[in-house]
């Protein structure tokens, strides 16, 4: 059963009824904890009147907005299961997700009305958040009772299903329980010290675990305030930082990159932000140093949708001394580094990261085969990521198992090469994959995004640069220059799509083999 938790909005309405829980950045509208709890109760009653009950799925397709969390808490009060949908997907892809989770209710925002209409089906009720008709969301709430009998939130009950965007394959729905949310709060508090007077920013997409859990839900549990933006907007984020409004901030590397490129970045004071967190993809060393030069220590971390997500976070006092490390496992997580046979390996050696604890998902929704492949018989989650642990107990993630390639009998980890390329003055970002080679078995193929207005860089120049900083067998043999990268919502580059470009005979600059 796990650890039960109380009704979060009810408890916060009791503890801090007049404190502001949310502020809409664009409109300035605020909502107190008392108002949040009342609207969540009205929403739960409205859903119940439509026939939504325990374990029924409620799908939601919208940009970031306060109503998302009202609906999330309403589902908890009913025992229903929230299913956030990726608004970046076309209806054809979303339809497959609806076939998988079979929601009784689909709720959508104004921007996604067209997709919602294409997803209508007989057995499903569809409601518009911005609709003015009698069946619209606000009308339903006004007509619903603000009183609801409280129910216990059992730790092992499903709160949400979060579809993993993944870098390959079809999305799987990762089960998210109430216990996972509580454990994530404990781990986030351990890492960042979230307080009742903290203000954070909600802008990462809400169909992704970071949009919900890093750091909005932990901040709400602590009684703090979340500012809500519909999505990433560099100008608004720079304005909020300049206005000294944020205390804790979490983003993925692609976001940190865009903020650092903003023309006002060098002039703003970042001292108000007490804690900076990063995850979702490797944070290049050069970006850590860029922010540190302005007094902002960005703590790199690592986690998965399957871990709730907070797993590892670098301590502030070690973030600069150990650039590249994701720190130590947080309070409620066990970890191992194992070989291909599941045996623990020596300190400093590279192996697969395994994790276990009360914040790890119980599994994937209706995917018994995936569960059998992902979890060991004694409950360890096999991450699929390669890592190592140093003598001080700090961990380093060196890449995905499927990304590692062998060149001339040597293991090559793309993340190491990408980090080196990111330090070149002309390179904004790089992605490296292994490709077949008659002589060496496999060699590196680097896809490079150049900086605007930077000195041009040829494949020959980058090869020379890599050979100055890497062993010869690690230096990419081939280069392609791109104008953008295909990404997951977490900012990870979809490397399988880059590989597909090679298969489709995309333009490639070949380098001579020299080892």
ABEGO torsion letter per residue (X at the ends): XEBBBBBAAAAAAAABAABBABBBAAAGBBBBAAAAAAAAAAAAAAAAAAGBBBGBBBBBBBBBBAAAAAAAAAAAAAGBBBBBBBAABBAAAAAAAAAAAGBABBBBBAAAAAAAAAABBAABBBBBAABABAABAAAAAAABBABBBBBBBBAABBABBBBBAEABEBBBBBBBBAAAAAAAAAAAAAAAGBBAABBBBBABBAABAAAAAOAAAAAAAAGBBBBBBABBBAAAAAAAAAAGABABBBBBAAAAAAAAABAAAAABBAAABABBBBBGBBBBAAAAAAAAAAGBBBBBBBBBAAAOABABBBBAAAAAABBGBAEBBBAABBBBBBBAAGBBBBBGBBBBBBBBEAABBAEBBGBAAAAAAABBAAGBBBAGBBBBBBAAGBBBBAEBAAABBBBGGBBBBAAAAAAAAAABAABABBBBBBBBBAAAGBBBBBBBBBBBGBBBBBAAAAAAAAAAABBAAABBABBBBBABBBBBAAGBBBAAAAAAAAAAGBBBBBBBBBX
